[in-house]
Every structure is written in C-alpha cells, then in structure tokens.
Amino acid sequence: MNIRSIFKQVFPFTCLLCGAKSGTGHLCGACLADLPWHRLPQCPQCAIPTPDGQVCGACLKHPPAFDRTRAALAYSFPLDRLIPRLKYNGQLAIAPALGNCLADAVASGPSPDCLIPMPLHARRIRERGFNHATEIARTVARQLGLPLDLDSCQRIRDTPPQMGLKHDARRRNVRGAFICTGDVRGKRIALIDDVMTTGTSLDELAATLKQAGALEVSCWVVARTLAPGD
C-alpha cells in the first residue's frame, strides 16, 4: 500500500459538492451519480447532440481539424460552479475529481499515443500559478496509464477570453495562437480541456498539430456546452 492510499484511509475526503464523507474520492457516490453525464446521441466529431448520433450540420459544412470528441459531462449545474472555482479561485482539489470523470468516460475508447493539455500563455500561468487543463490531464494520464506531453505545444499569443465572443470572433481570436515544437509525426494525440463551447481553440490547436505531422487528433473534454433544451 502506497503513502497516497494510507493517507486517504486516515484522512478520508469530504465531497466537494455536499460536504459529506466521500471515502477515497473527491465526490460522494450520490453526487457523482447526479452529475449531468453526457450520454445523449451525439455528433462523433464535436459531441453536440444529434439524432441517432449523426455528424452535425456544422461539422459537415466546416469539418474541424480534430477527428472526434469525447465529453464526459454537459456544462450545466454543478459544473458551471466547479470549473470556475478551479480556474479562477485556485481550488486545485477539483481538478482530480474532473479528471476522474473524464478518464471514466473515455476509458472504453481507443487509446492515443499521448495526451496534450490545452496550453495557457505564460502570462496566464504566472497569474494563476497553474494550468487547469494540465492538472486535469495529470489525473487522466495517471488513471489510464498514458504519456502526458507538456512540452510539444505552446500558446504564443495571449488571447482575450473566448467567453462572450461569437463564433467568428472566437476563430479570429485564436488564429495563430499555438505552435508545435515537439516531434508529433505519425502520433495519435488526445487534447485535454475543461469545456468545449464552439471548439474553436481546440480546432486551432488540432490544426497546428496536424500541420506538424500528427496522424490523428481527438478532443477529450470534461464538459460540453449544449444548446438550450438539449
């Protein structure tokens, strides 16, 4: 038994949502079951709900650079509270809880050669002290036994937040934002991020990786923003 396991037995976690004792996990069984799991039939490329899991009109009209998307949850309550607490309040205990949810959701699918978290610009990392996508990815990599690549991609433009921008403005905002300096030729890569809304940042990063020779790029996201009523 390792030190981590002993620590969890001596000091059991309390649930991040309800405060009840949650044993060795960050969420209790009841809260975990009540999460808005994204199990609707969905577009295989961008994970937006579609009839019978067909490719959506947007992906047919403008195919993204990434090949597929897996989303663990829908971006609704309580994810719309938990994720901002991680990103902006530095509550790092939330990251492994989200990472476990994502790892469970993608475990049955094909394994990539490595994971790459969505890069943050150096200035944002200095402000926050961490990259939330990296912290989520650490748990996914550990749980699934996959390599975590933190060096191949960098964000070279400190773009304004995407929140509140329309689709075309989001695309312009992230154009040329990333570079790939690692050898990704022939690799199958999964990108890790917290939330996919329009997917423009993930699309730009996937395009950068494809231009560098990546064979396949998937998006693994904790939560997918769905249209009202979905």
C-alpha positions, 0 to 999 in steps of 0.5 A, a space after each residue: 500500500 502506497 503513502 497516497 492510499 494510507 493517507 486517504 484511509 486516515 484522512 478520508 475526503 469530504 465531497 466537494 459538492 455536499 460536504 459529506 464523507 466521500 471515502 477515497 474520492 473527491 465526490 460522494 457516490 450520490 453526487 457523482 451519480 447526479 452529475 449531468 453525464 453526457 450520454 445523449 446521441 451525439 455528433 462523433 466529431 464535436 459531441 453536440 447532440 444529434 439524432 441517432 448520433 449523426 455528424 452535425 450540420 456544422 461539422 459537415 459544412 466546416 469539418 474541424 481539424 480534430 477527428 472526434 470528441 469525447 465529453 464526459 459531462 454537459 456544462 450545466 449545474 454543478 459544473 458551471 460552479 466547479 470549473 470556475 472555482 478551479 480556474 479562477 479561485 485556485 481550488 486545485 482539489 477539483 481538478 482530480 475529481 474532473 479528471 476522474 470523470 473524464 478518464 471514466 468516460 473515455 476509458 472504453 475508447 481507443 487509446 492515443 499515443 499521448 495526451 496534450 493539455 490545452 496550453 495557457 500563455 505564460 502570462 496566464 500561468 504566472 497569474 494563476 500559478 497553474 494550468 487547469 487543463 494540465 492538472 486535469 490531464 495529470 489525473 487522466 494520464 495517471 488513471 489510464 496509464 498514458 504519456 502526458 506531453 507538456 512540452 510539444 505545444 505552446 500558446 504564443 499569443 495571449 488571447 482575450 477570453 473566448 467567453 462572450 465572443 461569437 463564433 467568428 470572433 472566437 476563430 479570429 481570436 485564436 488564429 495563430 495562437 499555438 505552435 508545435 515544437 515537439 516531434 508529433 509525426 505519425 502520433 495519435 494525440 488526445 487534447 485535454 480541456 475543461 469545456 468545449 463551447 464552439 471548439 474553436 481553440 481546440 480546432 486551432 490547436 488540432 490544426 497546428 498539430 496536424 500541420 506538424 505531422 500528427 496522424 490523428 487528433 481527438 478532443 477529450 473534454 470534461 464538459 460540453 456546452 449544449 444548446 438550450 433544451 438539449 
